[in-house]
């Protein structure tokens, strides 16, 4: 992925579905959460990929800044079409070093290493350096995935309780798919060919090695793939339960 507003395609092939699973955290302090993938190409697919030079820490920092900008822009632009009230972005603590004295706290508890969080009481998103670095080595899609998913938890805290599903992690996956593919439709994000392989490799290679990629607690890979694909295909409204009027 280039350093402009692009996102490597979070697409999976059927043969990889059974291998894909990951989790991250929305926190009070909180627990791991999840992400999934889809099977179709996105708008703006680029031509054949050229061999890319090794990714650097500077590249990762640029991609993280771009991901924050793209995801926030999507929600700011479309909030009024989807929900009442005015959109306000969460604070972005961003990169931190888990397991150190400098780690930020949520509700008085330090954020853990190799994880990412939306802190509910303090309304911020943050991601651990080790998590981002290890995933980024597999492909630059990683940082977009993590950030869009955590932003999904921030969105859950901004909408009515009845619009948040009991499976919050899968809904966050769905919202991530809606935001990233919605940004592609808006023209603020450009998908590149071959990106699904990077993402699949990252999720498979890091499965159960990091808290954010733990496979145990948040639905099976098919559910996660399904949830992300619902958001990709149907947009934000497809992620929100239909409620009946009362009274």
C-alpha positions in Angstrom: 0.0 0.0 0.0 1.2 3.5 -0.8 1.4 6.2 1.8 -1.6 8.1 0.3 -5.1 7.1 1.4 -5.1 3.5 0.4 -6.1 0.3 2.1 -5.1 -3.2 1.1 -8.2 -5.2 0.3 -9.5 -7.2 3.3 -10.8 -10.0 1.1 -10.5 -13.7 1.8 -10.8 -16.7 -0.4 -13.1 -19.6 0.7 -10.1 -21.9 1.3 -8.7 -19.4 3.8 -12.0 -18.7 5.7 -11.5 -21.5 8.2 -8.1 -20.0 9.2 -9.2 -16.4 9.6 -9.9 -15.1 13.1 -8.8 -12.3 15.3 -9.8 -10.3 18.4 -9.1 -6.9 19.9 -10.5 -4.9 22.8 -13.2 -2.4 23.7 -12.7 -1.8 27.3 -14.0 -0.7 30.6 -11.1 -2.1 30.7 -12.3 -4.8 28.4 -11.9 -8.0 26.5 -10.6 -9.0 23.0 -12.7 -8.3 19.9 -12.8 -9.4 16.3 -12.5 -8.8 12.5 -13.5 -10.6 9.3 -13.2 -10.5 5.6 -15.2 -10.7 2.3 -15.0 -12.4 -1.0 -15.4 -9.6 -3.6 -13.0 -7.0 -5.0 -13.6 -3.4 -3.9 -13.8 -0.3 -6.1 -10.6 1.2 -7.4 -8.6 -2.0 -7.6 -5.1 -1.1 -8.8 -3.1 -2.9 -11.6 -0.6 -5.7 -11.1 1.4 -5.3 -7.9 5.1 -4.6 -8.1 7.5 -5.9 -5.6 7.4 -3.6 -2.6 10.5 -2.4 -0.6 10.6 -3.5 3.0 8.2 -1.7 5.2 9.7 0.6 7.8 8.5 2.0 11.0 8.0 5.4 9.3 5.7 3.7 6.8 3.7 2.2 9.5 3.3 5.5 11.3 2.1 7.1 8.0 -0.4 4.3 7.4 -1.8 4.6 11.0 -2.3 8.3 10.5 -4.0 7.7 7.2 -6.2 5.0 8.6 -7.4 7.3 11.4 -8.1 10.0 8.9 -10.0 7.8 6.5 -12.1 6.0 9.1 -13.0 9.2 10.9 -13.8 11.0 7.7 -16.2 8.3 6.7 -18.1 8.5 10.0 -18.1 12.3 10.0 -19.4 12.4 6.4 -22.2 9.9 6.8 -23.3 10.2 10.4 -26.3 12.4 9.6 -27.5 9.9 7.1 -27.5 7.1 9.6 -28.1 8.4 13.1 -29.5 11.4 15.0 -27.4 14.0 16.7 -23.9 15.1 15.8 -20.9 12.9 15.3 -17.9 13.4 17.5 -14.7 11.4 17.0 -13.1 9.5 19.9 -9.8 10.8 21.2 -6.9 9.0 19.6 -4.2 8.0 22.0 -2.8 5.9 19.2 0.4 3.9 19.6 1.5 3.0 23.0 4.1 0.6 24.6 2.2 -2.0 26.6 3.7 -3.5 29.7 5.6 -0.3 30.5 5.1 2.5 32.9 4.2 4.8 30.1 1.2 2.7 29.0 -2.0 4.7 29.1 -4.7 3.6 31.5 -8.4 3.0 31.1 -10.5 3.3 34.3 -7.3 3.2 36.2 -5.9 0.0 34.6 -2.9 0.1 32.3 -3.6 -1.1 28.7 -2.0 -4.4 28.0 0.6 -5.3 25.5 -0.1 -6.8 22.0 -3.7 -5.6 22.0 -5.8 -2.7 20.9 -8.6 -0.9 22.8 -11.5 1.4 22.7 -11.7 2.7 26.3 -15.4 3.3 27.0 -15.3 5.6 30.1 -12.5 7.9 28.7 -13.6 7.6 25.0 -10.3 6.9 23.4 -8.8 4.4 21.0 -5.3 3.0 21.3 -3.1 0.3 19.9 0.0 -1.4 21.2 3.2 -1.0 19.3 4.1 -4.7 19.3 0.6 -5.6 18.0 0.9 -3.1 15.1 4.5 -3.9 14.3 4.0 -7.7 14.2 0.9 -7.4 12.1 2.4 -4.8 9.8 5.2 -7.1 9.0 2.6 -9.3 7.3 1.0 -6.5 5.4 0.0 -2.9 5.6 -3.7 -3.8 5.7 -3.2 -4.7 9.4 -3.3 -1.2 10.8 -6.4 -0.3 8.8 -8.1 -3.4 10.2 -7.2 -2.7 13.8 -8.2 1.0 13.7 -11.5 0.5 11.8 -12.5 -2.2 14.2 -11.7 -0.2 17.4 -13.5 2.8 15.8 -16.5 0.5 15.4 -16.6 0.1 19.2 -16.5 3.8 19.6 -19.5 4.0 17.2 -21.3 1.5 19.4 -20.9 3.8 22.4 -22.5 6.7 20.4 -25.7 5.0 19.2 -28.8 4.0 21.1 -28.5 0.8 23.2 -31.1 -1.0 21.2 -29.0 -0.5 18.1 -26.0 -2.4 19.6 -26.2 -6.1 19.1 -25.4 -8.6 21.9 -22.5 -9.8 19.7 -20.6 -6.6 20.0 -17.4 -8.0 18.5 -19.1 -9.2 15.3 -21.0 -5.9 15.0 -17.7 -4.1 15.3 -16.4 -6.3 12.5 -19.4 -5.4 10.4 -18.9 -1.7 11.1 -15.3 -2.0 10.1 -16.3 -3.5 6.8 -18.9 -0.8 6.2 -16.5 2.0 7.0 -13.6 0.7 4.9 -15.6 -0.2 1.8 -17.7 2.9 2.3 -14.5 5.0 2.2 -13.5 3.2 -1.0 -16.9 4.2 -2.5 -16.4 7.8 -1.4 -13.0 7.8 -3.1 -11.0 8.4 0.0 -9.6 4.9 0.1 -8.0 2.9 -2.8 -7.9 -0.9 -2.7 -4.9 -2.7 -4.1 -4.6 -6.1 -5.8 -3.4 -9.0 -3.7 -4.1 -7.4 -0.3 -6.2 -10.2 0.9 -3.2 -12.5 0.9 -1.4 -10.1 3.2 -4.2 -10.0 5.6 -4.9 -13.7 5.6 -1.2 -14.3 6.2 -1.2 -12.0 9.1 -4.2 -13.5 10.8 -3.1 -17.0 10.2 0.6 -16.5 11.2 -0.3 -14.5 14.3 -3.3 -16.5 15.4 -3.2 -17.2 19.2 0.2 -15.5 19.5 -1.2 -12.1 20.5 -4.2 -11.1 22.6 -5.7 -9.3 19.6 -5.5 -12.4 17.5 -6.8 -14.9 20.0 -9.2 -17.4 18.4 -10.9 -18.7 21.5 -13.6 -16.3 22.7 -15.3 -14.3 20.0 -17.0 -16.5 17.4 -15.6 -18.8 14.8 -13.8 -17.7 11.6 -16.9 -18.2 9.5 -18.9 -15.8 11.7 -16.2 -13.2 11.6 -15.9 -13.4 7.8 -19.6 -13.3 7.5 -19.9 -10.2 9.7 -17.3 -8.2 7.9 -18.9 -9.2 4.5 -22.3 -8.0 5.7 -20.9 -4.5 6.3 -19.0 -4.6 3.1 -22.0 -5.5 1.0 -24.8 -3.7 2.9 -23.1 -0.7 4.5 -23.7 0.5 8.1 -27.5 -0.1 8.0 -26.8 -3.8 7.5 -24.9 -3.9 10.8 -27.7 -2.3 12.8 -30.7 -4.4 14.1 -34.1 -3.5 12.9 -36.1 -2.1 15.8 -39.9 -1.9 16.0 -41.6 1.3 17.0 -43.0 1.3 20.5 -46.2 2.7 21.9 
